[in-house]
Amino acid sequence: MEASAARPEVPVAREAAEAPGDRLGFAVDPDSLPDGLVVADDTGRVVCFNAAAARITALAPEQALGAPIERALPLEDLEGRRWWALTDPYGGLATRRGQPERNLLLPGGREVLVSASYVRTHPTGPVRRLVVTLRGTEARRRTERSHAELIATVAHELRSPLTSVKGFTATLLAKWERFTDDQKRLMLETVDADANRVTRLIAELLDISRIDSGRLEVRRQPVDIATAVGRHVQALTANGQAPERFLVSVSRPLPDLWADPDKIDQILGNLLENAVRHGEGTVTIGVSPHEKGTAVTVSDEGPGIPEESMARVFTRFWRGSKRGGTGLGLYIVKGIVEAHGGTITVGRGPGGGAEFRFILPVSAPAYLTQ
């Protein structure tokens, strides 16, 4: 049934929108769609205006239904030109099938993402239905801001070590004979440390890319988590931390743990380094069996994390009260734990400081489970 030029009843709008669902054996209510949906008939009058479209445009459905599409959606491009006059869906090329998604403006300068589809009874026939989808730009803007922040952070973090590397190498090349062997060694050690810093940053960026795209690979092997904890504590004491600052508690027997040993080292290294750098007092590391696998807690006796910041700890760029670092470490830790099928939480420890707890489930490599 074709809709006439007169104001259609709401059931007509529902019929047009529900037809695809009916073919699949279920009905789709346009108001249940997350995006705005506007459908116009062959005369250009609106026959469907769902709840999301009303929310995005701030126009009541009863005002839009039956109105010409250009009046219900007075869209302009970013240069102020009227979009319907530019695209001319009913009078334009008969081979056109729609319009790709683009940024357009509603009255008042509100930006929306709009795409359109032209429904024809045959490929070059007249437009029988004009289907327009609307989306807000908030999610895209958040993503763009996140990418901009990531670029700015990377540029800032790279500038310092690369400047140092460039300065020391240029000095050594220009004035090699003027320096003693000890001075040369000090400069080269500084260059080596800065190169390691750049390497770590690049590795973090690769991890973020894999986490965001769901491509983080986990190569499971038998892992002795207690031995791994001891190895990290020894490394910290070798670098100048007092041995008495660490308390390791292991409750045995522990279940067999199949995990990626390199990524487990990443988790432990990040959590212990944070506890040493940002916490105070004794750093307690607990390893114990859990009903789902193995639980590891890392806590300190510092001021802890404010309650209002708890929800942001595992987000990008969170650095807490003390500046320094990229703020990406805990975001990566959460991604690695979840890639293993585990969970990680943060709270307040018995000593008043921060307490991180992650649980790794019992699992096995793929070749043992197939």
PEQUIDA-V49101 format. One record per backbone hydrogen bond with DSSP energy under -0.5 kcal/mol. NH is the residue of the N-H (numbers start at 0). CO is the residue of the C=O. Records with the same first field share a line. If there is no record, write none. Layout:
BEGIN
NH=CO  CO
END
This chain:
BEGIN
11=8
12=8
13=9
14=10
15=11
16=12
17=13
18=14
21=17
22=18
23=19  20
24=21
25=20
28=26
29=27
31=28
32=29
35=133
37=131
38=47
39=129
40=44
43=40
45=66
46=38
47=38
49=36
53=49
54=50
55=51
56=52
57=53
58=53
62=59
63=59
64=60
65=45
66=63
68=43
70=67
71=67
72=68
73=70
74=72
75=104
76=80
79=76
82=74
85=81
86=82
87=83
91=87
95=92
98=115
101=113
103=111
104=75
105=109
108=105
111=103
112=134
113=101  111
114=132
115=98
116=130
117=96
118=116  128
119=117
120=125
124=121
127=118
128=118
129=39
130=116  128
131=37  129
132=114
133=35
134=112
136=110
140=136
141=137
142=138
143=139
144=140
145=141
146=142
147=143
148=144
149=145
150=146
151=147
152=148
153=149
154=150
155=151
156=152
157=153
158=154
159=155
160=156
161=157
162=158
163=159
164=160
165=161
166=162
167=163
168=164
169=165
170=166
171=167
172=168
173=169
174=170
175=171
177=174
178=174  175
183=179
184=180
185=181
186=182
187=183
188=184
189=185
190=186
191=187
192=188
193=189
194=190
195=191
196=192
197=193
198=194
199=195
200=196
201=197
202=198
203=199
204=200
205=201
206=202
207=203
208=204
209=205
210=206
211=207
212=208
213=209  210
214=209
215=209
216=214
218=216
219=217
220=258
222=256
224=222
227=223
228=224
229=225
230=226
231=227
232=228
233=229
234=230
235=231
236=232
237=233
238=234
239=236
240=235
244=241
245=242
246=282
248=246  284
250=286
251=249
257=255
258=220  256
260=258
263=259
264=260
265=261
266=262
267=263
268=264
269=265
270=266
271=267
272=268
273=269
274=270
275=271
276=272
277=273
278=273  274
282=244
283=281  298
284=246
285=283  296
286=248
287=294
289=292
292=289
293=359
294=287
295=357
296=285
297=355
298=283
299=353
300=279
308=305
309=305  306
311=308
312=308  309
314=311
316=326
317=314  326
318=316
331=327
332=328
333=329
334=330
335=331
336=332
337=333
338=334
339=335  336
340=337
341=336
342=358
344=356
346=354
348=352
351=348
352=299
354=346
355=297
356=344
357=295
358=342
359=293
360=358
361=291
367=364
368=364  365
369=365
END
